[in-house]
């Protein structure tokens, strides 16, 4: 599609999940966000430990 015409765009059907399904999706995304944050913090701690151990090794 090279261009988008407003009148053609307005004719298109957009499917939207039900409110209950939207809430479930929101809960899932929130859980994933917390999971990613938790693992990022764990990775940061491990990288810090690695850096400290390497500094002790090459003193």
Secondary structure, 3 states (H helix, E strand, C coil): CCCCCHHHHHHCCCCCCCHHHHHHHHHHHHHHHHHHHHHHHHHHHHHHHHHHHHHHHCC
